[in-house]
Amino acid sequence: MKPIQPPAPAEDDEQLRAALARIDQLERRIAKLERRVAATSPPGWECSVCRRGWVTARGDVLTCNRCSYRRSL
Ligand SMILES: [Zn+2]
């Protein structure tokens, strides 16, 4: 026995296409925003000492922008 797949009614097809187009648009917008975030956030990581600050490397020194964490590489 073959599974029977009735063709989708034209109206559903139209709605599906519109929904997919919307998703496509949103995905493009998200990709754009992600690129912007990647471009503006400094490279670094969450501080393991205060867990609220951001540790960045400047030259050979790692510093947290919230606590006094500081470490030479
Ligand atoms: Zn910190």
N, CA, C, O and the ligand as a Tripos MOL2 file, in Angstrom:
@<TRIPOS>MOLECULE
protein
  293   291    74     0     0
PROTEIN
NO_CHARGES

@<TRIPOS>ATOM
      1 N           0.8330   -1.2130    0.0000 N.3       1 MET1
      2 CA          0.0000    0.0000    0.0000 C.3       1 MET1
      3 C           0.8620    1.2560    0.0000 C.2       1 MET1
      4 O           1.8080    1.3870    0.7770 O.2       1 MET1
      5 N           0.5170    2.1510   -0.8720 N.am      2 LYS2
      6 CA          1.2570    3.4160   -0.9410 C.3       2 LYS2
      7 C           0.5780    4.4570   -0.0650 C.2       2 LYS2
      8 O          -0.6490    4.5390   -0.0340 O.2       2 LYS2
      9 N           1.3620    5.2450    0.6410 N.am      3 PRO3
     10 CA          0.7310    6.3330    1.4060 C.3       3 PRO3
     11 C           0.1720    7.3600    0.4400 C.2       3 PRO3
     12 O           0.8140    7.7540   -0.5340 O.2       3 PRO3
     13 N          -1.0120    7.7680    0.7360 N.am      4 ILE4
     14 CA         -1.6430    8.7450   -0.1580 C.3       4 ILE4
     15 C          -1.4160   10.1540    0.3800 C.2       4 ILE4
     16 O          -1.7680   10.4710    1.5160 O.2       4 ILE4
     17 N          -0.8300   10.9750   -0.4500 N.am      5 GLN5
     18 CA         -0.6060   12.3680   -0.0400 C.3       5 GLN5
     19 C          -1.4330   13.2750   -0.9190 C.2       5 GLN5
     20 O          -1.0470   13.5830   -2.0460 O.2       5 GLN5
     21 N          -2.5520   13.6960   -0.4140 N.am      6 PRO6
     22 CA         -3.3720   14.5900   -1.2280 C.3       6 PRO6
     23 C          -2.6680   15.9320   -1.3950 C.2       6 PRO6
     24 O          -2.0370   16.4160   -0.4550 O.2       6 PRO6
     25 N          -2.7620   16.5270   -2.5490 N.am      7 PRO7
     26 CA         -2.1420   17.8400   -2.7480 C.3       7 PRO7
     27 C          -2.7700   18.8730   -1.8340 C.2       7 PRO7
     28 O          -3.9870   18.8970   -1.6490 O.2       7 PRO7
     29 N          -1.9230   19.7360   -1.2580 N.am      8 ALA8
     30 CA         -2.4420   20.7540   -0.3460 C.3       8 ALA8
     31 C          -3.3260   21.7200   -1.1070 C.2       8 ALA8
     32 O          -3.0260   22.0920   -2.2420 O.2       8 ALA8
     33 N          -4.4110   22.1210   -0.4800 N.am      9 PRO9
     34 CA         -5.2700   23.1190   -1.1370 C.3       9 PRO9
     35 C          -4.4820   24.3910   -1.4190 C.2       9 PRO9
     36 O          -3.5760   24.7480   -0.6660 O.2       9 PRO9
     37 N          -4.8200   25.0570   -2.4790 N.am     10 ALA10
     38 CA         -4.0740   26.2390   -2.9000 C.3      10 ALA10
     39 C          -3.9930   27.2930   -1.8050 C.2      10 ALA10
     40 O          -2.9880   27.9930   -1.6800 O.2      10 ALA10
     41 N          -5.0420   27.4020   -1.0240 N.am     11 GLU11
     42 CA         -5.0690   28.4350    0.0090 C.3      11 GLU11
     43 C          -4.0060   28.1660    1.0750 C.2      11 GLU11
     44 O          -3.2910   29.0720    1.5020 O.2      11 GLU11
     45 N          -3.9190   26.9000    1.4950 N.am     12 ASP12
     46 CA         -2.9130   26.5250    2.4900 C.3      12 ASP12
     47 C          -1.5160   26.7600    1.9500 C.2      12 ASP12
     48 O          -0.6240   27.2430    2.6480 O.2      12 ASP12
     49 N          -1.3560   26.4030    0.6830 N.am     13 ASP13
     50 CA         -0.0750   26.5590    0.0200 C.3      13 ASP13
     51 C           0.3690   28.0210    0.0630 C.2      13 ASP13
     52 O           1.5270   28.3370    0.3360 O.2      13 ASP13
     53 N          -0.5790   28.8840   -0.2130 N.am     14 GLU14
     54 CA         -0.3210   30.3210   -0.2190 C.3      14 GLU14
     55 C           0.1080   30.7930    1.1700 C.2      14 GLU14
     56 O           1.0590   31.5620    1.3120 O.2      14 GLU14
     57 N          -0.6140   30.3160    2.1970 N.am     15 GLN15
     58 CA         -0.3050   30.7090    3.5790 C.3      15 GLN15
     59 C           1.0610   30.1910    3.9910 C.2      15 GLN15
     60 O           1.8270   30.8730    4.6730 O.2      15 GLN15
     61 N           1.3500   28.9700    3.5620 N.am     16 LEU16
     62 CA          2.6280   28.3620    3.9040 C.3      16 LEU16
     63 C           3.7750   29.1640    3.2750 C.2      16 LEU16
     64 O           4.8020   29.4180    3.9050 O.2      16 LEU16
     65 N           3.5710   29.5430    2.0470 N.am     17 ARG17
     66 CA          4.5930   30.3200    1.3480 C.3      17 ARG17
     67 C           4.8280   31.6630    2.0420 C.2      17 ARG17
     68 O           5.9630   32.1140    2.1920 O.2      17 ARG17
     69 N           3.7300   32.2870    2.4570 N.am     18 ALA18
     70 CA          3.8240   33.5780    3.1360 C.3      18 ALA18
     71 C           4.5550   33.4140    4.4640 C.2      18 ALA18
     72 O           5.3780   34.2490    4.8410 O.2      18 ALA18
     73 N           4.2420   32.3230    5.1710 N.am     19 ALA19
     74 CA          4.8880   32.0720    6.4620 C.3      19 ALA19
     75 C           6.3760   31.8330    6.2700 C.2      19 ALA19
     76 O           7.1960   32.3370    7.0370 O.2      19 ALA19
     77 N           6.7230   31.0670    5.2500 N.am     20 LEU20
     78 CA          8.1330   30.7900    4.9900 C.3      20 LEU20
     79 C           8.8870   32.0570    4.6120 C.2      20 LEU20
     80 O          10.0420   32.2450    4.9930 O.2      20 LEU20
     81 N           8.2180   32.9230    3.8570 N.am     21 ALA21
     82 CA          8.8460   34.1830    3.4660 C.3      21 ALA21
     83 C           9.1060   35.0460    4.7020 C.2      21 ALA21
     84 O          10.1320   35.7180    4.8050 O.2      21 ALA21
     85 N           8.1470   35.0110    5.6410 N.am     22 ARG22
     86 CA          8.3170   35.7800    6.8720 C.3      22 ARG22
     87 C           9.4820   35.2440    7.6910 C.2      22 ARG22
     88 O          10.2870   36.0080    8.2240 O.2      22 ARG22
     89 N           9.5600   33.9280    7.7840 N.am     23 ILE23
     90 CA         10.6510   33.3030    8.5360 C.3      23 ILE23
     91 C          11.9920   33.6650    7.9010 C.2      23 ILE23
     92 O          12.9650   33.9790    8.5870 O.2      23 ILE23
     93 N          12.0110   33.6130    6.5810 N.am     24 ASP24
     94 CA         13.2310   33.9370    5.8520 C.3      24 ASP24
     95 C          13.6830   35.3620    6.1660 C.2      24 ASP24
     96 O          14.8660   35.6280    6.3770 O.2      24 ASP24
     97 N          12.6970   36.2730    6.1890 N.am     25 GLN25
     98 CA         12.9980   37.6720    6.5030 C.3      25 GLN25
     99 C          13.5590   37.8170    7.9160 C.2      25 GLN25
    100 O          14.5320   38.5320    8.1510 O.2      25 GLN25
    101 N          12.9130   37.1150    8.8470 N.am     26 LEU26
    102 CA         13.3540   37.1900   10.2430 C.3      26 LEU26
    103 C          14.7630   36.6330   10.4020 C.2      26 LEU26
    104 O          15.5840   37.1880   11.1330 O.2      26 LEU26
    105 N          15.0290   35.5380    9.7130 N.am     27 GLU27
    106 CA         16.3540   34.9340    9.8120 C.3      27 GLU27
    107 C          17.4250   35.8900    9.2870 C.2      27 GLU27
    108 O          18.5230   35.9890    9.8340 O.2      27 GLU27
    109 N          17.0690   36.5830    8.2170 N.am     28 ARG28
    110 CA         18.0310   37.5420    7.6800 C.3      28 ARG28
    111 C          18.2820   38.6740    8.6610 C.2      28 ARG28
    112 O          19.4030   39.1600    8.8080 O.2      28 ARG28
    113 N          17.1840   39.0900    9.3430 N.am     29 ARG29
    114 CA         17.3090   40.1730   10.3130 C.3      29 ARG29
    115 C          18.1650   39.7260   11.5020 C.2      29 ARG29
    116 O          19.0060   40.4790   11.9940 O.2      29 ARG29
    117 N          17.9380   38.5050   11.9480 N.am     30 ILE30
    118 CA         18.7170   37.9780   13.0750 C.3      30 ILE30
    119 C          20.1970   37.9030   12.7000 C.2      30 ILE30
    120 O          21.0640   38.2830   13.4870 O.2      30 ILE30
    121 N          20.4730   37.4170   11.5120 N.am     31 ALA31
    122 CA         21.8650   37.2990   11.0600 C.3      31 ALA31
    123 C          22.5330   38.6710   11.0390 C.2      31 ALA31
    124 O          23.7030   38.8150   11.3940 O.2      31 ALA31
    125 N          21.7610   39.6780   10.6130 N.am     32 LYS32
    126 CA         22.2930   41.0340   10.5500 C.3      32 LYS32
    127 C          22.5980   41.5380   11.9570 C.2      32 LYS32
    128 O          23.6550   42.1190   12.2040 O.2      32 LYS32
    129 N          21.6540   41.3050   12.8810 N.am     33 LEU33
    130 CA         21.8530   41.7450   14.2620 C.3      33 LEU33
    131 C          23.0340   41.0210   14.8970 C.2      33 LEU33
    132 O          23.8240   41.6230   15.6240 O.2      33 LEU33
    133 N          23.1480   39.7350   14.6180 N.am     34 GLU34
    134 CA         24.2490   38.9680   15.1960 C.3      34 GLU34
    135 C          25.5920   39.4900   14.7090 C.2      34 GLU34
    136 O          26.5620   39.5590   15.4630 O.2      34 GLU34
    137 N          25.6280   39.8560   13.4370 N.am     35 ARG35
    138 CA         26.8720   40.4060   12.8940 C.3      35 ARG35
    139 C          27.2160   41.7140   13.5900 C.2      35 ARG35
    140 O          28.3790   41.9900   13.8850 O.2      35 ARG35
    141 N          26.1670   42.5300   13.8520 N.am     36 ARG36
    142 CA         26.4040   43.8120   14.5050 C.3      36 ARG36
    143 C          26.9160   43.6050   15.9320 C.2      36 ARG36
    144 O          27.8360   44.2900   16.3760 O.2      36 ARG36
    145 N          26.3090   42.6530   16.6410 N.am     37 VAL37
    146 CA         26.7370   42.3690   18.0040 C.3      37 VAL37
    147 C          28.1830   41.8820   18.0070 C.2      37 VAL37
    148 O          28.9860   42.2990   18.8420 O.2      37 VAL37
    149 N          28.5010   41.0090   17.0780 N.am     38 ALA38
    150 CA         29.8560   40.4760   17.0070 C.3      38 ALA38
    151 C          30.8610   41.5810   16.7140 C.2      38 ALA38
    152 O          32.0030   41.5290   17.1700 O.2      38 ALA38
    153 N          30.4300   42.5840   15.9480 N.am     39 ALA39
    154 CA         31.3370   43.6660   15.5840 C.3      39 ALA39
    155 C          31.5430   44.6500   16.7250 C.2      39 ALA39
    156 O          32.6020   45.2680   16.8330 O.2      39 ALA39
    157 N          30.5190   44.7980   17.5890 N.am     40 THR40
    158 CA         30.6260   45.8130   18.6290 C.3      40 THR40
    159 C          31.0740   45.2810   19.9810 C.2      40 THR40
    160 O          31.6180   46.0340   20.7890 O.2      40 THR40
    161 N          30.8530   43.9780   20.2470 N.am     41 SER41
    162 CA         31.2840   43.4980   21.5580 C.3      41 SER41
    163 C          32.7680   43.1940   21.5480 C.2      41 SER41
    164 O          33.2950   42.5900   20.6130 O.2      41 SER41
    165 N          33.4270   43.6250   22.6050 N.am     42 PRO42
    166 CA         34.8550   43.3710   22.6780 C.3      42 PRO42
    167 C          35.1000   41.8920   22.9160 C.2      42 PRO42
    168 O          34.3010   41.2260   23.5740 O.2      42 PRO42
    169 N          36.1770   41.3840   22.3950 N.am     43 PRO43
    170 CA         36.4820   39.9830   22.6600 C.3      43 PRO43
    171 C          36.7930   39.8250   24.1380 C.2      43 PRO43
    172 O          37.5350   40.6290   24.7020 O.2      43 PRO43
    173 N          36.2600   38.8400   24.7490 N.am     44 GLY44
    174 CA         36.4950   38.6410   26.1700 C.3      44 GLY44
    175 C          35.5790   37.5690   26.6960 C.2      44 GLY44
    176 O          34.9570   36.8420   25.9210 O.2      44 GLY44
    177 N          35.4870   37.4620   28.0040 N.am     45 TRP45
    178 CA         34.6350   36.4350   28.6040 C.3      45 TRP45
    179 C          34.1880   36.8830   29.9780 C.2      45 TRP45
    180 O          34.7520   37.8040   30.5670 O.2      45 TRP45
    181 N          33.1630   36.2120   30.4750 N.am     46 GLU46
    182 CA         32.6110   36.5310   31.7770 C.3      46 GLU46
    183 C          33.6660   36.2890   32.8540 C.2      46 GLU46
    184 O          34.4000   35.3020   32.8100 O.2      46 GLU46
    185 N          33.7270   37.1970   33.8130 N.am     47 CYS47
    186 CA         34.7050   37.0730   34.8840 C.3      47 CYS47
    187 C          34.3420   35.9160   35.8080 C.2      47 CYS47
    188 O          33.1920   35.7880   36.2280 O.2      47 CYS47
    189 N          35.3190   35.0790   36.1210 N.am     48 SER48
    190 CA         35.0360   33.9290   36.9900 C.3      48 SER48
    191 C          35.1460   34.3110   38.4600 C.2      48 SER48
    192 O          34.8240   33.4980   39.3270 O.2      48 SER48
    193 N          35.5910   35.5260   38.7610 N.am     49 VAL49
    194 CA         35.7120   35.9690   40.1500 C.3      49 VAL49
    195 C          34.4100   36.6200   40.6110 C.2      49 VAL49
    196 O          33.8210   36.1820   41.5990 O.2      49 VAL49
    197 N          33.9620   37.6380   39.9230 N.am     50 CYS50
    198 CA         32.7370   38.3200   40.3490 C.3      50 CYS50
    199 C          31.5160   37.8240   39.5730 C.2      50 CYS50
    200 O          30.3830   38.0520   39.9990 O.2      50 CYS50
    201 N          31.7240   37.1710   38.4760 N.am     51 ARG51
    202 CA         30.6580   36.6030   37.6420 C.3      51 ARG51
    203 C          29.7200   37.6620   37.0690 C.2      51 ARG51
    204 O          28.6550   37.3280   36.5480 O.2      51 ARG51
    205 N          30.0910   38.8910   37.1570 N.am     52 ARG52
    206 CA         29.2460   39.9350   36.5800 C.3      52 ARG52
    207 C          30.0310   40.7910   35.6110 C.2      52 ARG52
    208 O          29.4810   41.4260   34.7110 O.2      52 ARG52
    209 N          31.3320   40.7880   35.8240 N.am     53 GLY53
    210 CA         32.1670   41.6130   34.9720 C.3      53 GLY53
    211 C          32.5800   40.9000   33.7000 C.2      53 GLY53
    212 O          32.2300   39.7430   33.4620 O.2      53 GLY53
    213 N          33.3230   41.6160   32.9050 N.am     54 TRP54
    214 CA         33.7810   41.1110   31.6250 C.3      54 TRP54
    215 C          35.2920   41.2090   31.5910 C.2      54 TRP54
    216 O          35.8570   42.2850   31.7860 O.2      54 TRP54
    217 N          35.9330   40.1070   31.3480 N.am     55 VAL55
    218 CA         37.3880   40.0960   31.3210 C.3      55 VAL55
    219 C          37.8840   40.2800   29.8930 C.2      55 VAL55
    220 O          37.4830   39.5640   28.9760 O.2      55 VAL55
    221 N          38.7440   41.2360   29.7380 N.am     56 THR56
    222 CA         39.3260   41.4400   28.4170 C.3      56 THR56
    223 C          40.8410   41.4740   28.5250 C.2      56 THR56
    224 O          41.4000   41.7950   29.5730 O.2      56 THR56
    225 N          41.4760   41.1430   27.4440 N.am     57 ALA57
    226 CA         42.9340   41.1550   27.4250 C.3      57 ALA57
    227 C          43.4190   42.4340   26.7740 C.2      57 ALA57
    228 O          43.0310   42.7780   25.6580 O.2      57 ALA57
    229 N          44.2750   43.1270   27.5010 N.am     58 ARG58
    230 CA         44.8880   44.3260   26.9240 C.3      58 ARG58
    231 C          46.3790   44.1140   26.9510 C.2      58 ARG58
    232 O          47.0150   44.1360   28.0040 O.2      58 ARG58
    233 N          46.9020   43.9150   25.8150 N.am     59 GLY59
    234 CA         48.3170   43.5780   25.7660 C.3      59 GLY59
    235 C          48.5110   42.2330   26.4200 C.2      59 GLY59
    236 O          47.9360   41.2380   25.9810 O.2      59 GLY59
    237 N          49.3170   42.1900   27.4680 N.am     60 ASP60
    238 CA         49.5750   40.9330   28.1530 C.3      60 ASP60
    239 C          48.8300   40.8340   29.4700 C.2      60 ASP60
    240 O          49.0870   39.9240   30.2580 O.2      60 ASP60
    241 N          47.9030   41.7630   29.7240 N.am     61 VAL61
    242 CA         47.2110   41.7730   31.0080 C.3      61 VAL61
    243 C          45.7180   41.5280   30.8320 C.2      61 VAL61
    244 O          45.0620   42.1420   29.9910 O.2      61 VAL61
    245 N          45.2000   40.6110   31.6510 N.am     62 LEU62
    246 CA         43.7690   40.3440   31.6450 C.3      62 LEU62
    247 C          43.1490   41.1470   32.7720 C.2      62 LEU62
    248 O          43.6090   41.0680   33.9110 O.2      62 LEU62
    249 N          42.1200   41.9140   32.4800 N.am     63 THR63
    250 CA         41.4750   42.6890   33.5360 C.3      63 THR63
    251 C          39.9620   42.5630   33.4500 C.2      63 THR63
    252 O          39.3870   42.4160   32.3710 O.2      63 THR63
    253 N          39.3260   42.6260   34.6360 N.am     64 CYS64
    254 CA         37.8750   42.5970   34.7240 C.3      64 CYS64
    255 C          37.4050   44.0360   34.8320 C.2      64 CYS64
    256 O          38.0590   44.8580   35.4740 O.2      64 CYS64
    257 N          36.2840   44.3450   34.2130 N.am     65 ASN65
    258 CA         35.8050   45.7230   34.2690 C.3      65 ASN65
    259 C          34.9200   45.9920   35.4760 C.2      65 ASN65
    260 O          34.3810   47.0910   35.6100 O.2      65 ASN65
    261 N          34.7580   44.9990   36.3700 N.am     66 ARG66
    262 CA         33.9220   45.2320   37.5520 C.3      66 ARG66
    263 C          34.6470   45.0120   38.8560 C.2      66 ARG66
    264 O          34.4590   45.7720   39.8060 O.2      66 ARG66
    265 N          35.4680   43.9930   38.9210 N.am     67 CYS67
    266 CA         36.1800   43.7480   40.1630 C.3      67 CYS67
    267 C          37.6750   44.0060   39.9180 C.2      67 CYS67
    268 O          38.0680   44.4930   38.8580 O.2      67 CYS67
    269 N          38.4730   43.6770   40.8920 N.am     68 SER68
    270 CA         39.8890   43.9960   40.7740 C.3      68 SER68
    271 C          40.6930   42.8550   40.1560 C.2      68 SER68
    272 O          41.9220   42.8360   40.2220 O.2      68 SER68
    273 N          39.9850   41.9120   39.5610 N.am     69 TYR69
    274 CA         40.6870   40.7890   38.9440 C.3      69 TYR69
    275 C          41.6670   41.3020   37.8900 C.2      69 TYR69
    276 O          41.3120   42.0860   37.0100 O.2      69 TYR69
    277 N          42.8760   40.8460   38.0060 N.am     70 ARG70
    278 CA         43.9120   41.2730   37.0750 C.3      70 ARG70
    279 C          44.9730   40.1950   37.0140 C.2      70 ARG70
    280 O          45.4070   39.6780   38.0430 O.2      70 ARG70
    281 N          45.3720   39.8710   35.8530 N.am     71 ARG71
    282 CA         46.3470   38.8040   35.7220 C.3      71 ARG71
    283 C          47.2260   39.0360   34.5130 C.2      71 ARG71
    284 O          46.7600   39.3580   33.4200 O.2      71 ARG71
    285 N          48.5050   38.8630   34.7490 N.am     72 SER72
    286 CA         49.4420   39.0030   33.6370 C.3      72 SER72
    287 C          49.5490   37.6700   32.9160 C.2      72 SER72
    288 O          49.5200   36.6080   33.5390 O.2      72 SER72
    289 N          49.6660   37.7350   31.6610 N.am     73 LEU73
    290 CA         49.8300   36.5080   30.8910 C.3      73 LEU73
    291 C          51.2950   36.0970   30.8810 C.2      73 LEU73
    292 O          51.6470   35.0810   30.2810 O.2      73 LEU73
    293 ZN         35.3670   40.3870   37.9470 Zn       74 ZN74
@<TRIPOS>BOND
     1     1     2 1
     2     2     3 1
     3     3     4 2
     4     3     5 am
     5     5     6 1
     6     6     7 1
     7     7     8 2
     8     7     9 am
     9     9    10 1
    10    10    11 1
    11    11    12 2
    12    11    13 am
    13    13    14 1
    14    14    15 1
    15    15    16 2
    16    15    17 am
    17    17    18 1
    18    18    19 1
    19    19    20 2
    20    19    21 am
    21    21    22 1
    22    22    23 1
    23    23    24 2
    24    23    25 am
    25    25    26 1
    26    26    27 1
    27    27    28 2
    28    27    29 am
    29    29    30 1
    30    30    31 1
    31    31    32 2
    32    31    33 am
    33    33    34 1
    34    34    35 1
    35    35    36 2
    36    35    37 am
    37    37    38 1
    38    38    39 1
    39    39    40 2
    40    39    41 am
    41    41    42 1
    42    42    43 1
    43    43    44 2
    44    43    45 am
    45    45    46 1
    46    46    47 1
    47    47    48 2
    48    47    49 am
    49    49    50 1
    50    50    51 1
    51    51    52 2
    52    51    53 am
    53    53    54 1
    54    54    55 1
    55    55    56 2
    56    55    57 am
    57    57    58 1
    58    58    59 1
    59    59    60 2
    60    59    61 am
    61    61    62 1
    62    62    63 1
    63    63    64 2
    64    63    65 am
    65    65    66 1
    66    66    67 1
    67    67    68 2
    68    67    69 am
    69    69    70 1
    70    70    71 1
    71    71    72 2
    72    71    73 am
    73    73    74 1
    74    74    75 1
    75    75    76 2
    76    75    77 am
    77    77    78 1
    78    78    79 1
    79    79    80 2
    80    79    81 am
    81    81    82 1
    82    82    83 1
    83    83    84 2
    84    83    85 am
    85    85    86 1
    86    86    87 1
    87    87    88 2
    88    87    89 am
    89    89    90 1
    90    90    91 1
    91    91    92 2
    92    91    93 am
    93    93    94 1
    94    94    95 1
    95    95    96 2
    96    95    97 am
    97    97    98 1
    98    98    99 1
    99    99   100 2
   100    99   101 am
   101   101   102 1
   102   102   103 1
   103   103   104 2
   104   103   105 am
   105   105   106 1
   106   106   107 1
   107   107   108 2
   108   107   109 am
   109   109   110 1
   110   110   111 1
   111   111   112 2
   112   111   113 am
   113   113   114 1
   114   114   115 1
   115   115   116 2
   116   115   117 am
   117   117   118 1
   118   118   119 1
   119   119   120 2
   120   119   121 am
   121   121   122 1
   122   122   123 1
   123   123   124 2
   124   123   125 am
   125   125   126 1
   126   126   127 1
   127   127   128 2
   128   127   129 am
   129   129   130 1
   130   130   131 1
   131   131   132 2
   132   131   133 am
   133   133   134 1
   134   134   135 1
   135   135   136 2
   136   135   137 am
   137   137   138 1
   138   138   139 1
   139   139   140 2
   140   139   141 am
   141   141   142 1
   142   142   143 1
   143   143   144 2
   144   143   145 am
   145   145   146 1
   146   146   147 1
   147   147   148 2
   148   147   149 am
   149   149   150 1
   150   150   151 1
   151   151   152 2
   152   151   153 am
   153   153   154 1
   154   154   155 1
   155   155   156 2
   156   155   157 am
   157   157   158 1
   158   158   159 1
   159   159   160 2
   160   159   161 am
   161   161   162 1
   162   162   163 1
   163   163   164 2
   164   163   165 am
   165   165   166 1
   166   166   167 1
   167   167   168 2
   168   167   169 am
   169   169   170 1
   170   170   171 1
   171   171   172 2
   172   171   173 am
   173   173   174 1
   174   174   175 1
   175   175   176 2
   176   175   177 am
   177   177   178 1
   178   178   179 1
   179   179   180 2
   180   179   181 am
   181   181   182 1
   182   182   183 1
   183   183   184 2
   184   183   185 am
   185   185   186 1
   186   186   187 1
   187   187   188 2
   188   187   189 am
   189   189   190 1
   190   190   191 1
   191   191   192 2
   192   191   193 am
   193   193   194 1
   194   194   195 1
   195   195   196 2
   196   195   197 am
   197   197   198 1
   198   198   199 1
   199   199   200 2
   200   199   201 am
   201   201   202 1
   202   202   203 1
   203   203   204 2
   204   203   205 am
   205   205   206 1
   206   206   207 1
   207   207   208 2
   208   207   209 am
   209   209   210 1
   210   210   211 1
   211   211   212 2
   212   211   213 am
   213   213   214 1
   214   214   215 1
   215   215   216 2
   216   215   217 am
   217   217   218 1
   218   218   219 1
   219   219   220 2
   220   219   221 am
   221   221   222 1
   222   222   223 1
   223   223   224 2
   224   223   225 am
   225   225   226 1
   226   226   227 1
   227   227   228 2
   228   227   229 am
   229   229   230 1
   230   230   231 1
   231   231   232 2
   232   231   233 am
   233   233   234 1
   234   234   235 1
   235   235   236 2
   236   235   237 am
   237   237   238 1
   238   238   239 1
   239   239   240 2
   240   239   241 am
   241   241   242 1
   242   242   243 1
   243   243   244 2
   244   243   245 am
   245   245   246 1
   246   246   247 1
   247   247   248 2
   248   247   249 am
   249   249   250 1
   250   250   251 1
   251   251   252 2
   252   251   253 am
   253   253   254 1
   254   254   255 1
   255   255   256 2
   256   255   257 am
   257   257   258 1
   258   258   259 1
   259   259   260 2
   260   259   261 am
   261   261   262 1
   262   262   263 1
   263   263   264 2
   264   263   265 am
   265   265   266 1
   266   266   267 1
   267   267   268 2
   268   267   269 am
   269   269   270 1
   270   270   271 1
   271   271   272 2
   272   271   273 am
   273   273   274 1
   274   274   275 1
   275   275   276 2
   276   275   277 am
   277   277   278 1
   278   278   279 1
   279   279   280 2
   280   279   281 am
   281   281   282 1
   282   282   283 1
   283   283   284 2
   284   283   285 am
   285   285   286 1
   286   286   287 1
   287   287   288 2
   288   287   289 am
   289   289   290 1
   290   290   291 1
   291   291   292 2
@<TRIPOS>SUBSTRUCTURE
     1 MET1         2 RESIDUE 1 A MET
     2 LYS2         6 RESIDUE 1 A LYS
     3 PRO3        10 RESIDUE 1 A PRO
     4 ILE4        14 RESIDUE 1 A ILE
     5 GLN5        18 RESIDUE 1 A GLN
     6 PRO6        22 RESIDUE 1 A PRO
     7 PRO7        26 RESIDUE 1 A PRO
     8 ALA8        30 RESIDUE 1 A ALA
     9 PRO9        34 RESIDUE 1 A PRO
    10 ALA10       38 RESIDUE 1 A ALA
    11 GLU11       42 RESIDUE 1 A GLU
    12 ASP12       46 RESIDUE 1 A ASP
    13 ASP13       50 RESIDUE 1 A ASP
    14 GLU14       54 RESIDUE 1 A GLU
    15 GLN15       58 RESIDUE 1 A GLN
    16 LEU16       62 RESIDUE 1 A LEU
    17 ARG17       66 RESIDUE 1 A ARG
    18 ALA18       70 RESIDUE 1 A ALA
    19 ALA19       74 RESIDUE 1 A ALA
    20 LEU20       78 RESIDUE 1 A LEU
    21 ALA21       82 RESIDUE 1 A ALA
    22 ARG22       86 RESIDUE 1 A ARG
    23 ILE23       90 RESIDUE 1 A ILE
    24 ASP24       94 RESIDUE 1 A ASP
    25 GLN25       98 RESIDUE 1 A GLN
    26 LEU26      102 RESIDUE 1 A LEU
    27 GLU27      106 RESIDUE 1 A GLU
    28 ARG28      110 RESIDUE 1 A ARG
    29 ARG29      114 RESIDUE 1 A ARG
    30 ILE30      118 RESIDUE 1 A ILE
    31 ALA31      122 RESIDUE 1 A ALA
    32 LYS32      126 RESIDUE 1 A LYS
    33 LEU33      130 RESIDUE 1 A LEU
    34 GLU34      134 RESIDUE 1 A GLU
    35 ARG35      138 RESIDUE 1 A ARG
    36 ARG36      142 RESIDUE 1 A ARG
    37 VAL37      146 RESIDUE 1 A VAL
    38 ALA38      150 RESIDUE 1 A ALA
    39 ALA39      154 RESIDUE 1 A ALA
    40 THR40      158 RESIDUE 1 A THR
    41 SER41      162 RESIDUE 1 A SER
    42 PRO42      166 RESIDUE 1 A PRO
    43 PRO43      170 RESIDUE 1 A PRO
    44 GLY44      174 RESIDUE 1 A GLY
    45 TRP45      178 RESIDUE 1 A TRP
    46 GLU46      182 RESIDUE 1 A GLU
    47 CYS47      186 RESIDUE 1 A CYS
    48 SER48      190 RESIDUE 1 A SER
    49 VAL49      194 RESIDUE 1 A VAL
    50 CYS50      198 RESIDUE 1 A CYS
    51 ARG51      202 RESIDUE 1 A ARG
    52 ARG52      206 RESIDUE 1 A ARG
    53 GLY53      210 RESIDUE 1 A GLY
    54 TRP54      214 RESIDUE 1 A TRP
    55 VAL55      218 RESIDUE 1 A VAL
    56 THR56      222 RESIDUE 1 A THR
    57 ALA57      226 RESIDUE 1 A ALA
    58 ARG58      230 RESIDUE 1 A ARG
    59 GLY59      234 RESIDUE 1 A GLY
    60 ASP60      238 RESIDUE 1 A ASP
    61 VAL61      242 RESIDUE 1 A VAL
    62 LEU62      246 RESIDUE 1 A LEU
    63 THR63      250 RESIDUE 1 A THR
    64 CYS64      254 RESIDUE 1 A CYS
    65 ASN65      258 RESIDUE 1 A ASN
    66 ARG66      262 RESIDUE 1 A ARG
    67 CYS67      266 RESIDUE 1 A CYS
    68 SER68      270 RESIDUE 1 A SER
    69 TYR69      274 RESIDUE 1 A TYR
    70 ARG70      278 RESIDUE 1 A ARG
    71 ARG71      282 RESIDUE 1 A ARG
    72 SER72      286 RESIDUE 1 A SER
    73 LEU73      290 RESIDUE 1 A LEU
    74 ZN74       293 GROUP 0 **** ****
